[in-house]
Amino acid sequence: MHLDDLLRNATPAPDREPALPVPTDWRAVERWLGTQLPVAYRRVAEVWGPVELGGALEIAVPCHGEYFDYGQWLRECSSPEAGLLFWPDEGGLLAWGRLRDHTLFWDTSVSADPDAWTVVSWMPSDRSQPNAVHDFGLTTAEFLDAVTSPEYGHQNSPRPVSATIRRTRYRSDVSAWPVPDLPARERHADRRAAFREGAGWDTLVRLVPPPEQPRLDDGVTWDSVFTRLGTRLPAEYVTLIERYGRGHWRETLNFVDPFRTDAGGLFWEIHRLTELCGILREDDPDAQLPSLWPAPGGFLPFAVTVGVDTVGWWTVGKPDAWPLGVLNRELDHEYPPLHATLVDTLLAWCRGTYDDQGFWTLHDDDPPPTEDELFHAAEFTP
């Protein structure tokens, strides 16, 4: 179906919000991206906004809401696998939607003219062809025409897409996307520089920009946390939580929420370790187990790794001087205290240069990650 006919004749789905455009400053978006975008894509966005076509083809447009942010979505689609090059690297694949289980990209290397970019799809979990990129060899307009044609069939998505439109699921609350001031390629270059050298807060924030709205439970103050714990916490940690909130660093190190009292919170983690120590002591009264807070100098946790090792402080001296430490999941081994600050430890963790004992690491038989893989994985996920 030709694009003009598709835009004119698509049928609204009755079971979801209608497809409606979102105000978009295309000049600002393209300035931030560092490139213009295909006219066909812009026309769809201006007429429909974030939309699903036939329940199978999702077209992602610049917008922002509780469950979607255009810039974050682009970054999430840009994980380097099998040597693939992604935007914002020059000539990299630039995401614009999904077709069933596959992410859709433009191959920006084929032409300086965005209207000549061809559509490719990629699904990292495709077990039959791991990390395979499928090139449709079609421009955006040609691709939309092809997938909505009754004769359409492709090894990657054999069924045609019906001309039924609906607002993309979880996009009911979206509004205009707040375009960042710093163009993406400048930010990319600055992050690369911070990945390679530097220390301290400025470097960490450049490498891993904090979320605009850190995820923390409302209604609880630091003073109430300190009162319940019976101690203040290191100022560096307090600042980190206020800037980033709870979430995952490099998808492998999870900071629990100090303001929560249920599962996933700081007090729950303290209780979990205390309970585990009690169970282990019942099984083996002679077991050498670590001393835990609130015992003098005891271990006070604040994060867990993907391997369920626990990261915390040895509460010796004043809070700002507490050394970092790691306990393994069985609590049968105390790694030596860490010597770096929390911020510089996180920098080393994101760079893949962390060389102290402790923390989850790759299995010995896993290939070491490349610099590109480490760089693109150096993110904080709320």
C-alpha positions in Angstrom: 0.0 0.0 0.0 1.5 3.3 -1.0 2.4 5.6 1.9 -0.2 8.3 0.9 -2.9 5.6 0.7 -1.8 4.1 4.0 -1.9 7.4 5.8 -5.3 8.2 4.4 -7.0 4.8 4.6 -5.6 3.1 7.8 -8.4 1.9 10.1 -8.3 2.9 13.8 -8.4 -0.1 16.2 -11.4 0.0 18.5 -9.7 -1.5 21.5 -7.0 1.1 22.2 -6.4 4.8 22.2 -6.5 6.4 18.8 -3.1 7.1 17.1 -2.5 10.8 17.6 0.6 12.9 16.8 2.9 14.4 19.5 4.3 17.9 19.1 7.8 17.6 17.7 10.5 20.1 17.1 12.1 18.3 14.2 14.8 20.8 13.7 15.9 20.4 17.3 15.6 16.6 17.2 17.7 16.4 14.0 20.2 18.8 15.4 20.6 16.6 18.4 20.8 13.4 16.3 23.3 15.0 14.0 21.3 14.0 10.9 18.1 14.6 9.1 15.5 11.8 9.1 13.6 10.1 6.2 10.6 12.1 5.0 8.4 9.0 5.1 9.1 8.5 8.8 8.5 12.1 9.7 5.2 12.1 7.8 4.0 9.0 9.8 5.1 10.6 13.0 3.3 13.9 12.2 0.0 12.1 11.3 -0.1 9.2 13.8 2.5 9.8 16.5 3.8 6.7 18.3 1.8 4.0 16.6 1.4 0.2 16.1 0.4 -0.9 12.7 -1.5 -4.1 12.5 -0.4 -4.9 16.1 3.0 -6.0 14.6 4.9 -2.9 13.4 5.8 -0.3 16.1 7.0 3.1 14.9 8.9 4.9 17.7 8.8 8.7 17.5 10.4 11.4 19.6 8.3 11.6 22.8 8.5 11.2 26.5 6.4 9.6 29.2 6.5 7.4 32.3 7.4 4.2 30.3 9.2 5.7 27.3 11.9 8.2 26.5 13.1 8.5 22.9 16.7 9.2 23.8 16.9 6.4 26.3 15.2 4.0 23.8 17.8 4.8 21.2 20.6 4.1 23.6 19.0 0.8 24.6 18.8 -0.3 20.9 22.5 0.5 20.4 24.2 -2.3 22.2 27.2 -3.4 20.0 27.1 -7.1 19.2 29.1 -9.1 16.7 31.0 -6.0 15.5 27.9 -4.1 14.6 28.2 -0.3 14.4 25.4 1.8 15.9 24.4 5.4 16.0 25.7 7.8 17.1 28.9 6.4 15.5 29.2 7.7 12.0 27.5 5.4 9.6 26.0 3.3 12.4 22.5 1.7 12.6 19.9 4.1 13.8 16.7 2.6 15.4 13.2 3.7 14.4 10.8 0.9 15.3 10.1 -2.8 15.8 8.6 -5.5 13.6 7.3 -8.3 15.9 10.4 -9.5 17.7 12.9 -7.6 15.7 14.2 -4.0 16.1 14.1 -2.0 12.9 17.1 0.3 12.0 18.1 2.5 9.2 21.5 1.7 7.7 22.9 5.2 7.6 26.1 4.1 5.8 24.4 3.5 2.4 23.9 7.2 1.6 24.2 10.8 2.8 20.5 11.1 1.8 18.2 9.8 4.6 15.5 9.0 2.1 17.8 6.5 0.5 18.7 4.7 3.8 17.6 1.1 3.7 15.8 -0.7 6.5 17.4 -3.5 8.3 16.2 -5.6 11.3 18.2 -7.3 14.1 17.3 -9.6 17.0 20.2 -10.5 19.2 18.4 -13.5 20.7 17.7 -15.1 17.3 19.1 -18.6 18.1 19.0 -19.7 14.5 21.2 -16.9 13.3 22.8 -15.3 16.3 23.2 -11.5 16.0 22.2 -11.6 12.4 21.2 -8.4 10.6 18.5 -8.8 7.9 18.7 -6.2 5.2 15.4 -5.6 3.5 17.1 -3.5 0.8 14.1 -1.1 0.9 13.8 2.6 1.8 11.4 3.6 4.6 8.5 4.3 2.2 9.2 1.1 0.2 9.3 -0.9 3.4 6.0 0.4 4.7 4.5 -0.3 1.3 5.9 -3.8 1.2 4.9 -5.0 4.7 1.3 -3.9 4.2 0.9 -5.6 0.9 -1.0 -8.9 0.8 1.8 -10.5 -1.1 4.4 -9.6 1.6 6.5 -12.4 3.0 10.0 -12.4 4.4 12.1 -15.0 6.3 12.2 -12.7 9.2 8.5 -11.8 9.4 6.4 -13.9 6.9 3.0 -12.4 7.6 1.8 -9.1 6.1 0.9 -6.2 8.4 -2.7 -5.0 8.4 -3.5 -1.4 7.9 -5.0 -1.1 11.4 -3.5 1.6 13.6 -3.5 2.2 17.4 -1.5 4.2 19.9 1.5 2.1 21.0 0.9 0.3 24.2 2.2 2.2 27.3 2.3 5.5 25.3 -1.0 7.0 26.5 0.8 9.5 28.7 3.5 10.7 26.3 4.2 14.4 25.5 6.7 16.4 23.5 10.2 15.0 23.9 12.6 17.4 25.8 15.5 17.5 23.4 18.8 17.6 25.2 21.0 20.6 24.8 24.2 18.7 24.0 24.1 17.0 20.5 24.3 13.3 20.7 27.6 12.9 18.9 29.2 15.5 21.1 27.9 13.7 24.2 29.1 10.4 22.7 32.6 11.8 22.2 32.7 13.2 25.7 31.5 9.9 27.1 34.3 8.1 25.2 36.9 10.5 26.7 35.5 9.9 30.2 35.6 6.1 29.6 39.3 6.2 28.8 40.6 8.5 31.5 39.7 10.7 34.5 38.5 10.1 38.0 35.9 11.5 40.5 32.4 12.9 40.2 32.9 14.9 37.0 34.2 11.9 35.1 31.5 9.6 36.4 28.7 12.0 35.4 30.2 12.5 32.0 30.5 8.7 31.4 27.1 7.8 32.9 24.7 10.8 32.9 22.3 10.6 35.9 18.6 10.2 35.1 16.5 13.3 35.0 14.2 12.0 37.8 16.0 9.5 40.1 13.8 6.6 41.2 13.4 6.8 45.0 10.4 6.1 47.2 8.8 9.4 48.3 7.9 10.4 51.8 11.0 9.2 53.6 13.9 11.5 54.6 17.5 10.7 55.1 17.2 11.7 58.8 14.6 9.0 59.3 16.8 6.5 57.6 19.8 7.5 59.8 17.6 7.3 62.9 16.3 3.9 62.1 19.8 2.6 61.2 21.4 4.2 64.2 24.1 5.9 62.1 24.6 8.4 59.3 25.8 7.0 56.0 28.8 8.2 53.9 28.2 11.6 52.2 29.5 10.2 48.9 26.9 7.5 49.0 24.1 10.0 49.9 25.1 12.2 46.9 25.2 9.2 44.6 21.7 8.1 45.6 20.3 11.6 45.3 21.8 11.9 41.7 21.0 8.4 40.4 18.4 6.8 42.7 18.1 3.1 42.9 19.0 1.0 39.9 21.6 -1.1 38.1 25.1 -0.1 37.1 26.3 -2.0 34.0 23.3 -4.3 34.5 25.2 -6.3 37.0 25.4 -4.1 40.2 22.1 -3.2 41.8 21.9 -0.4 44.4 19.0 -1.1 46.7 16.7 1.7 47.8 17.7 3.1 51.2 14.1 4.5 51.7 12.3 1.2 51.2 11.5 -1.1 54.1 10.1 -4.0 52.0 11.9 -6.4 49.6 14.5 -4.6 47.5 15.3 -2.0 50.2 18.3 -1.3 52.4 16.6 -2.6 55.6 15.4 -5.7 53.9 19.0 -6.4 52.7 20.3 -6.0 56.2 17.6 -8.4 57.5 18.4 -10.9 54.7 22.1 -11.0 55.6 21.4 -11.3 59.3 18.9 -14.1 58.7 21.4 -15.9 56.5 24.1 -15.7 59.1 21.7 -17.2 61.7 20.9 -20.1 59.4 24.5 -20.8 58.7 25.4 -20.6 62.3 22.7 -23.1 63.2 24.1 -25.5 60.6 27.7 -25.0 61.7 28.3 -23.4 65.1 32.0 -23.1 64.4 31.6 -21.4 61.1 33.7 -18.2 60.7 31.0 -15.7 59.7 31.4 -12.0 59.1 30.3 -9.5 61.7 27.3 -7.6 60.6 25.9 -4.1 61.4 25.0 -3.0 64.1 27.9 -4.9 65.7 30.9 -2.6 66.1 32.8 -2.5 62.8 30.2 -4.8 61.2 29.3 -5.0 57.6 26.5 -2.7 56.4 25.2 -3.6 52.8 23.9 -1.2 50.1 24.2 -3.1 46.8 24.1 -6.6 45.4 25.7 -8.0 42.2 24.2 -10.3 39.6 26.0 -13.2 41.3 24.4 -12.2 44.6 27.6 -11.1 46.2 26.9 -8.2 48.5 28.6 -4.8 48.5 28.7 -2.6 51.6 30.9 -0.9 54.2 33.0 -2.1 57.1 31.7 0.4 59.7 35.1 1.2 61.2 35.5 4.8 62.3 33.4 7.7 61.0 31.0 7.0 58.1 32.9 9.1 55.5 36.0 6.9 56.3 34.3 3.5 56.1 36.1 1.2 53.7 34.1 -0.5 51.0 33.9 -4.3 51.2 32.4 -7.3 49.5 30.9 -10.5 50.9 30.4 -13.6 48.7 26.9 -15.2 48.5 27.8 -18.0 51.0 29.2 -15.6 53.5 32.2 -17.9 53.9 34.8 -15.5 52.6 35.6 -11.9 53.3 37.4 -10.2 50.5 40.0 -7.6 51.5 38.5 -4.1 52.0 38.5 -2.0 48.8 40.9 0.9 48.6 39.2 3.2 46.1 36.3 5.6 46.8 32.8 4.5 45.8 32.8 6.8 42.8 36.1 5.6 41.5 35.1 2.0 42.2 32.0 2.5 40.0 34.2 4.1 37.3 36.5 1.0 37.3 33.4 -1.3 37.3 32.0 0.5 34.2 35.3 0.5 32.4 36.0 -3.2 33.0 39.2 -2.3 34.8 38.1 -3.3 38.3 40.9 -5.4 39.7 40.1 -5.8 43.4 38.9 -9.2 44.6 35.1 -9.5 44.9 32.2 -8.4 42.8 30.7 -10.7 40.1 33.1 -11.3 37.2 32.8 -13.1 33.9 33.4 -16.9 33.9 36.8 -18.0 32.9 35.6 -19.5 29.7 33.8 -16.4 28.6 35.6 -14.2 26.0 36.8 -10.9 27.4 34.5 -8.0 26.4 35.8 -5.6 23.8 36.2 -1.9 24.6 33.1 -1.1 22.5 31.0 -3.6 24.5 32.3 -2.2 27.8 31.7 1.4 26.7 28.1 0.8 25.6 27.4 -1.2 28.7 28.6 1.6 30.9 25.2 2.8 31.9 22.9 3.2 34.8 19.4 1.7 34.5 16.8 3.1 37.0 
